[in-house]
Structure formats: structure tokens, C-alpha cells
């Protein structure tokens, strides 16, 4: 592909979270609910159930209309942690992430999602909501510090 080539569109909107990344986040936030598990949508709809008093991990479908649907529930649980594409040019990013998140963790390298042999063509962020809207604390994270294949997988050392 030439340097000026257009990145091909995704073949789908669902990208499974790697186990090592979920485990690292779970160790920090102690999740009680994943309302959007990969390949489980036929069983139940996580948007239909209450998130109240839960500690939520959500890696929603990345469609243009899907992300805002899932972000609307961001203040319902006691903590909501979203794994999202870094789409800093969108309305939801400017209105709901930059103005309301408590923390934004920018992933400094790209995630190889479940079933992918190479990293995604887009960058990712981890967005945390843990109470009232406020200006977020921003952090930067090298995923290779967490990934078991590259660094020995020490959950406690990152951030």
C-alpha cells in the first residue's frame, strides 16, 4: 500500500477485547458487568438492562451510530470504563468524552483485537466515567507494557 493509500473500511463494527487488556483493566476497576460481550448479543441486550450500581466495562460496536447509543449510559453505573476508537473528530468525543470523562487513557500503540493477526488500523482510548461530569485527567499508555507476548504481563506496573 502506498503512503497515500486510503485505509480500507472495517469489515465489521465489533472488535473483541484482548484478554490481557481486559484483565489489566479489571484488576484496577473490579468490573461487575460487561453489557456488550462479543458474540453474546443474541442472548441479551446490554442497553435494555440497568447498569445502576454496577462497575461496567464496555467495548461497544464501533459504528457511527452505535458508540453514542452506548455512551448515553455512562453515568448510570458507579463506574463505566469504555474501550473506544480514538475518534477525536466526532461530536460524541467533544461533548461526552472531553467535557465529561474523569479519565482518558490514550493507547500509544494499536490493539490487535480478538481474531486479528495484526493491530487495528485505528488508535484506541480507554475512557473512564466515575461520577459527575468533569474535565478528564489524561494519561498515555504503551500497550506493549501490558501485552504478555512482549513484556511478561505485569498488571501492577503500568500507570
C-alpha positions as CSV (number, residue, x, y, z in Angstrom):
1,X,0.0,0.0,0.0
2,X,1.5,3.4,-0.9
3,X,1.9,6.1,1.7
4,X,-1.1,8.0,0.2
5,X,-3.4,5.0,0.0
6,X,-6.7,5.2,1.8
7,X,-7.2,2.8,4.7
8,X,-9.8,0.2,3.8
9,X,-13.0,0.3,5.8
10,X,-13.6,-2.2,8.6
11,X,-15.4,-5.3,7.7
12,X,-17.5,-5.1,10.8
13,X,-18.1,-2.9,13.9
14,X,-17.4,-5.4,16.7
15,X,-13.8,-5.8,17.9
16,X,-13.2,-8.2,20.8
17,X,-11.1,-7.0,23.7
18,X,-7.8,-9.0,24.2
19,X,-7.9,-10.9,27.5
20,X,-4.7,-9.3,28.7
21,X,-6.1,-5.8,28.3
22,X,-9.4,-6.7,30.0
23,X,-7.6,-8.4,32.9
24,X,-5.4,-5.3,33.4
25,X,-8.5,-3.0,33.5
26,X,-10.4,-5.4,35.7
27,X,-7.6,-5.5,38.2
28,X,-7.9,-1.8,38.6
29,X,-11.7,-1.2,38.3
30,X,-13.2,-4.6,39.6
31,X,-15.9,-4.9,36.9
32,X,-19.3,-6.4,37.8
33,X,-20.9,-6.1,34.3
34,X,-19.9,-6.3,30.7
35,X,-23.1,-5.2,28.9
36,X,-21.7,-5.7,25.5
37,X,-19.8,-9.0,25.3
38,X,-18.6,-10.2,22.0
39,X,-20.8,-12.9,20.3
40,X,-23.4,-12.7,23.1
41,X,-25.8,-10.2,21.6
42,X,-28.3,-12.8,20.6
43,X,-28.8,-13.8,24.2
44,X,-29.4,-10.4,25.8
45,X,-29.2,-6.7,25.0
46,X,-27.0,-4.8,27.4
47,X,-28.7,-1.5,26.7
48,X,-32.0,-2.8,27.9
49,X,-30.8,-3.7,31.3
50,X,-30.0,-1.4,34.2
51,X,-26.4,-0.5,34.9
52,X,-27.2,1.1,38.2
53,X,-24.7,0.3,41.0
54,X,-22.5,-1.7,38.6
55,X,-18.8,-1.4,37.7
56,X,-19.1,-1.6,33.9
57,X,-16.6,-2.5,31.2
58,X,-18.0,-1.7,27.8
59,X,-16.3,-2.3,24.4
60,X,-19.3,-1.3,22.2
61,X,-19.8,-1.8,18.5
62,X,-17.7,0.9,16.8
63,X,-20.4,2.0,14.3
64,X,-21.0,5.7,13.8
65,X,-24.5,5.4,15.4
66,X,-23.6,2.7,17.9
67,X,-21.0,4.4,20.1
68,X,-23.4,7.3,21.1
69,X,-26.1,4.7,22.0
70,X,-23.8,3.0,24.5
71,X,-22.2,6.3,25.8
72,X,-25.6,7.6,26.8
73,X,-25.5,5.2,29.8
74,X,-22.1,6.5,31.0
75,X,-23.4,8.0,34.3
76,X,-25.8,5.2,35.2
77,X,-23.3,2.9,36.8
78,X,-20.9,3.8,39.7
79,X,-18.0,3.3,37.3
80,X,-18.1,3.0,33.5
81,X,-14.9,2.1,31.5
82,X,-15.2,2.2,27.7
83,X,-12.7,0.9,25.2
84,X,-13.3,3.1,22.1
85,X,-11.7,4.1,18.9
86,X,-9.8,7.4,19.2
87,X,-12.2,9.4,17.0
88,X,-11.3,12.9,18.1
89,X,-13.2,14.5,15.2
90,X,-16.6,13.3,16.3
91,X,-19.4,15.1,18.2
92,X,-19.6,12.4,20.9
93,X,-15.8,12.8,21.6
94,X,-16.1,16.6,22.1
95,X,-19.3,16.6,24.0
96,X,-19.1,13.5,26.1
97,X,-15.5,12.5,26.4
98,X,-13.6,15.8,26.6
99,X,-16.2,17.5,28.7
100,X,-17.4,14.7,31.0
101,X,-15.0,11.8,31.4
102,X,-13.0,11.5,34.6
103,X,-10.0,9.9,32.8
104,X,-8.8,9.3,29.3
105,X,-6.0,6.8,28.7
106,X,-4.6,7.1,25.2
107,X,-3.2,3.9,23.9
108,X,0.2,4.6,22.3
109,X,0.2,1.7,20.1
110,X,-2.6,-0.2,18.3
111,X,-4.5,-3.1,19.6
112,X,-4.7,-6.5,17.9
113,X,-8.3,-7.3,18.8
114,X,-9.5,-10.8,19.2
115,X,-9.3,-12.7,16.0
116,X,-6.9,-10.2,14.3
117,X,-3.4,-11.2,13.3
118,X,-2.2,-7.6,13.0
119,X,-3.1,-4.5,15.0
120,X,-6.2,-2.5,14.1
121,X,-5.8,0.4,11.6
122,X,-7.1,2.9,14.2
123,X,-5.9,4.1,17.5
124,X,-7.8,3.3,20.8
125,X,-8.6,5.1,24.0
126,X,-9.9,3.9,27.4
127,X,-12.4,6.4,28.7
128,X,-13.4,6.3,32.4
129,X,-16.6,7.8,34.0
130,X,-16.8,7.6,37.8
131,X,-19.2,10.3,38.9
132,X,-20.3,13.7,37.8
133,X,-19.0,15.2,34.6
134,X,-15.6,17.0,34.8
135,X,-12.5,17.8,32.9
136,X,-10.7,14.5,32.5
137,X,-7.2,13.5,33.6
138,X,-5.3,12.3,30.6
139,X,-2.7,9.6,30.5
140,X,-0.7,7.8,27.9
141,X,-0.1,4.0,27.9
142,X,2.2,1.8,25.9
143,X,0.2,-1.4,25.4
144,X,3.4,-3.3,25.0
145,X,4.0,-2.7,28.7
146,X,0.9,-4.9,29.3
147,X,0.9,-7.4,26.5
148,X,2.0,-10.8,27.6
149,X,4.0,-11.6,24.5
150,X,6.2,-8.5,24.8
151,X,6.8,-7.7,28.5
152,X,5.9,-10.5,30.8
153,X,2.4,-9.2,31.7
154,X,2.8,-7.3,35.0
155,X,-0.5,-5.8,35.7
156,X,0.7,-3.6,38.6
157,X,3.4,-1.8,36.7
158,X,1.5,0.2,34.1
159,X,0.0,3.6,35.1
